[in-house]
């Protein structure tokens, strides 16, 4: 073929499905026809499952039908706390925080957490945005209903920390909270929901615990894993609960204002990507890929999803399927990330003036 611009769309789509992160954006800059193919490709924003292979000292990415590897020396001895907007919020030695962009190798230092280890730390808005805010929360004592919440906004020189007393003990599930209607929604191990009004931080009424959200009561003590998800631009909150006994997977939607979970039998054209530090819901690019839940698991080094159609776990490749997850490898510290285009920055990225 004399002209690369004349490659058929089917071939261009196949090439795109095997490219990773920045390579996809470079692909779209080759010529006008390639740019058009990249713009309509169903794989252009495919979530990647990212986790650390300690034995090989490298990071592995599962993406649709490919596996990619990267080395990040700057992440040595670091833990992923939260993943959003193509960025990771990392901690090093429990208190030192920084943002990291794994697709463009950019880092932003954050004011350390000096006096209190938080059970969950999350952020909202990209760390390059002036509206970015980090929120940490944890119980003050192991069996105490009192919680401690710290808030750090971009450009501020200190964490704003307050304690909140509540009559009900809230045992954090560890999954990332959801920003919903101006409030932070947290999920506990019994399916209860806690809400925090970040705009009233410091007022006693800003932290509220809603109990008996999950019925019947026997389900509350059978859940092994909890995941919290919201579709961008929509108002429905979803949760995925994985039971202890048979590893059954159930999806629920939160009915408001009563704060009760309702069982969902079918996701329609949606699919879920869940992990402790990041969960995503999106419209499936193909009908055959809908009604699935993608877990941070693998089987023979291949990614795993759970189908609500078959009620079984399946591998991305091959013919593996199982009703239970006992033969699967759980990637406990993995997270989902979505590659984003790289904006042009002409100055060093800074977040808090007092860092460093």
C-alpha positions in Angstrom: 0.0 0.0 0.0 1.5 3.3 -1.1 -0.4 5.5 1.3 -0.7 4.8 5.1 -3.8 7.1 5.2 -5.7 4.5 3.0 -5.5 1.7 5.6 -9.1 0.2 6.1 -10.9 1.3 9.3 -11.1 -2.3 10.5 -7.3 -2.6 10.5 -6.9 0.8 12.2 -9.3 -0.3 14.9 -7.4 -3.5 15.4 -4.1 -1.6 15.7 -5.7 0.8 18.3 -6.9 -2.0 20.4 -3.3 -3.1 20.9 -1.8 0.2 21.8 -1.3 1.5 25.3 -1.8 5.0 26.8 0.3 7.7 25.0 0.8 5.5 21.9 -3.0 5.9 21.3 -2.7 9.7 21.2 0.4 9.5 19.0 -1.5 7.2 16.7 -4.2 9.9 16.2 -1.5 12.5 15.1 -0.2 10.6 12.2 -2.8 11.8 9.7 -6.4 13.0 9.3 -7.8 9.5 8.6 -5.9 8.0 11.6 -7.2 10.8 13.8 -10.8 10.1 12.7 -10.3 6.4 13.5 -8.9 7.1 17.0 -11.8 9.5 17.7 -14.5 6.8 17.2 -12.6 3.8 18.4 -14.4 2.0 21.3 -11.0 1.3 22.9 -9.8 4.9 23.1 -10.6 5.3 26.8 -10.5 1.7 28.0 -9.8 1.4 31.7 -6.5 -0.4 32.6 -6.0 -2.5 35.7 -2.6 -1.5 37.2 -0.7 -3.4 39.9 2.8 -3.9 41.1 4.7 -7.1 40.5 7.1 -7.1 43.4 9.2 -10.1 42.3 9.9 -8.4 38.9 10.0 -4.9 40.3 7.6 -3.6 37.6 4.0 -2.5 37.1 1.7 -4.6 35.0 -1.3 -3.2 33.1 -4.2 -5.3 31.9 -6.0 -3.5 29.1 -8.8 -5.2 27.1 -6.8 -7.8 25.1 -3.3 -6.7 25.9 -0.7 -6.8 28.8 1.8 -3.9 29.2 4.7 -3.4 31.6 6.2 -0.2 33.0 8.9 0.6 35.6 8.4 3.5 37.9 11.4 4.0 40.3 9.6 7.0 41.8 6.9 4.7 43.2 9.3 2.5 45.3 7.9 1.7 48.7 4.7 3.6 47.8 1.0 2.6 48.1 -1.9 3.6 45.9 -4.6 5.4 47.9 -7.0 6.5 45.2 -7.1 6.7 41.4 -9.1 9.3 39.5 -8.8 11.5 36.3 -5.7 9.5 35.1 -3.8 10.3 38.3 -2.8 8.2 41.4 -2.7 9.6 44.9 0.2 7.7 46.5 1.6 7.4 50.1 5.1 6.7 51.0 6.0 5.6 54.6 2.3 6.2 55.7 2.4 10.0 55.8 4.2 11.4 52.7 1.6 12.0 49.9 2.1 12.7 46.2 0.2 12.5 43.0 1.5 10.5 40.1 0.5 10.3 36.4 1.6 6.8 35.3 1.0 7.6 31.6 3.1 10.7 31.4 5.5 10.3 34.4 4.5 13.5 36.1 4.5 13.9 40.0 3.1 16.5 42.3 4.0 16.6 46.0 1.3 17.1 48.6 1.5 18.3 52.2 2.2 15.3 54.4 -0.3 13.8 56.9 1.6 14.3 60.2 -0.5 13.2 63.1 -3.1 10.6 62.1 -3.3 7.6 59.7 -6.5 7.7 57.7 -8.4 4.6 56.8 -9.4 6.1 53.5 -7.9 9.0 51.6 -9.5 10.2 48.3 -9.4 13.3 46.0 -11.8 15.0 43.8 -11.1 17.0 40.6 -7.7 16.5 38.8 -4.7 17.6 40.9 -3.9 20.2 38.3 -7.3 21.9 39.0 -7.6 24.7 41.5 -10.7 23.0 42.8 -8.9 19.7 43.8 -9.5 18.6 47.3 -8.1 15.7 49.3 -10.2 14.1 52.1 -9.1 11.6 54.7 -11.3 9.8 57.2 -10.9 7.2 60.0 -12.3 6.0 63.3 -10.5 7.6 66.2 -10.4 4.3 68.2 -11.1 0.8 67.0 -14.5 0.4 68.6 -15.5 4.1 68.8 -18.3 5.8 66.9 -16.1 8.9 66.8 -14.5 9.7 63.4 -11.7 12.1 62.4 -11.9 13.8 59.1 -9.1 15.8 57.5 -9.5 18.1 54.4 -6.7 19.6 52.3 -7.5 22.0 49.4 -5.1 22.9 46.7 -2.9 25.8 47.6 -3.6 25.6 51.4 -0.8 25.2 53.8 -2.4 22.9 56.4 -4.9 20.1 56.8 -8.2 21.1 58.4 -9.0 18.3 60.9 -12.1 17.8 63.0 -13.6 15.0 65.1 -17.2 14.0 64.8 -19.2 12.1 67.4 -22.0 9.8 66.3 -24.2 7.4 68.2 -23.6 4.7 65.6 -20.3 3.0 64.9 -19.2 3.1 61.3 -16.7 0.4 60.2 -15.2 1.6 57.0 -15.2 -0.9 54.2 -12.0 0.7 52.7 -13.5 1.4 49.3 -13.2 4.8 47.7 -16.1 7.2 48.7 -18.4 8.9 46.1 -19.0 12.6 45.6 -22.8 12.9 45.1 -24.9 16.1 45.2 -22.2 18.0 47.0 -21.7 15.3 49.7 -19.2 12.5 50.2 -20.9 9.1 50.5 -19.0 6.3 52.4 -19.8 2.6 52.6 -19.2 0.5 55.7 -18.8 -3.3 56.0 -22.5 -3.9 56.8 -23.8 -1.9 53.8 -24.5 1.2 55.9 -24.0 4.6 54.3 -22.2 7.6 55.9 -22.5 11.1 54.4 -20.1 14.0 54.9 -21.0 17.6 53.9 -17.6 18.9 53.0 -18.9 22.5 52.8 -19.8 22.3 56.5 -16.6 20.8 57.7 -16.3 21.4 61.5 -20.1 21.5 62.1 -21.3 18.4 64.1 -24.2 17.8 61.7 -21.9 17.4 58.6 -21.3 13.7 59.4 -24.3 11.4 59.4 -24.6 7.6 59.5 -27.6 5.9 57.9 -28.2 2.4 59.3 -30.0 -0.8 58.1 -29.5 0.2 54.5 -29.0 -3.4 53.4 -31.8 -5.9 53.9 -32.4 -8.6 54.9 -30.1 -8.3 58.0 -28.4 -11.7 57.4 -26.6 -10.2 54.3 -24.8 -7.6 56.4 -22.4 -10.2 58.0 -21.8 -12.2 54.8 -20.1 -9.7 52.7 -16.4 -10.1 52.0 -15.8 -7.3 49.5 -17.5 -3.9 49.0 -17.3 -1.6 46.0 -19.0 1.8 45.5 -19.6 3.3 42.0 -21.3 6.2 40.4 -21.7 6.9 36.7 -20.4 10.3 35.7 -23.2 12.7 34.9 -25.9 10.4 36.4 -27.5 10.4 39.8 -27.7 6.7 40.7 -25.2 5.2 43.1 -24.3 1.5 42.8 -22.6 -1.0 45.1 -21.2 -4.4 44.4 -21.2 -6.9 47.3 -19.2 -10.2 47.2 -20.4 -12.7 49.7 -18.1 -14.7 52.0 -19.6 -18.2 51.6 -20.0 -18.9 47.8 -18.3 -15.7 46.5 -21.7 -14.7 45.1 -21.7 -11.3 43.4 -24.7 -9.0 43.8 -25.2 -5.4 42.5 -27.4 -2.9 44.3 -28.6 0.6 43.6 -29.1 3.1 46.5 -32.7 4.3 46.8 -32.9 7.9 48.1 -34.0 9.6 50.3 -34.7 6.4 52.3 -31.1 5.1 52.0 -32.0 1.5 51.2 -30.2 -0.8 48.8 -32.3 -2.4 46.0 -31.0 -5.5 44.1 -30.1 -5.0 40.4 -30.5 -8.0 38.2 -29.3 -6.5 35.0 -26.9 -3.6 34.1 -28.3 -3.1 30.6 -25.7 -1.7 28.3 -23.3 -0.8 31.2 -20.3 -2.6 32.6 -18.4 -2.0 35.9 -14.7 -1.9 36.8 -14.2 -2.2 40.5 -11.3 -2.1 43.0 -10.6 -0.8 46.5 -9.1 2.5 45.3 -11.0 3.1 42.1 -14.3 2.0 40.5 -15.7 2.9 37.1 -19.1 2.4 35.4 -19.3 3.0 31.6 -21.4 2.1 28.6 -19.9 -1.0 27.0 -18.4 -0.4 23.5 -20.1 -3.6 22.2 -23.3 -5.3 23.3 -21.4 -8.6 24.0 -19.2 -6.7 26.5 -22.1 -5.3 28.6 -23.6 -6.6 31.9 -20.2 -7.4 33.3 -18.2 -6.6 36.4 -14.4 -6.5 36.0 -12.6 -7.4 39.2 -9.0 -6.9 40.2 -8.3 -10.6 39.7 -6.4 -12.9 37.3 -6.4 -16.5 36.2 -3.2 -17.8 34.6 -2.0 -14.2 34.1 -5.2 -13.2 32.3 -7.8 -10.7 33.5 -11.2 -11.7 35.0 -14.7 -10.4 34.8 -18.0 -11.6 36.3 -21.0 -11.9 34.0 -24.5 -11.1 35.3 -25.9 -13.1 32.4 -24.2 -16.4 33.2 -23.6 -15.7 36.9 -20.0 -16.9 36.4 -16.5 -15.6 36.4 -14.8 -15.6 32.9 -11.3 -14.8 31.7 -10.6 -12.2 29.0 -9.0 -14.8 26.9 -9.5 -18.6 26.7 -12.5 -20.6 27.8 -12.1 -20.4 31.6 -15.4 -20.0 33.6 -16.3 -20.7 37.2 -19.2 -20.0 39.6 -16.8 -19.4 42.5 -13.6 -17.4 42.7 -11.5 -19.9 44.7 -9.1 -20.6 41.8 -8.5 -16.9 41.0 -5.7 -14.7 42.1 -6.8 -11.5 43.9 -4.8 -8.5 43.1 -5.5 -6.7 46.4 -3.4 -3.5 45.7 -4.5 -3.1 42.0 -6.4 -0.1 40.7 -8.2 1.0 37.6 -6.9 3.9 35.6 -8.0 5.6 32.4 -5.4 7.1 30.2 -5.9 10.8 29.6 -4.3 13.2 27.0 -1.3 15.1 28.3 -1.9 18.9 28.6 1.0 21.2 28.0 2.7 22.6 31.1 5.4 25.2 31.0 6.0 25.4 34.7 6.8 22.8 37.4 3.6 21.3 38.8 3.0 22.4 42.4 0.1 21.8 44.8 0.9 23.3 48.2 3.3 26.2 48.7 4.8 24.7 51.8 5.8 21.3 50.4 9.5 20.7 50.2 
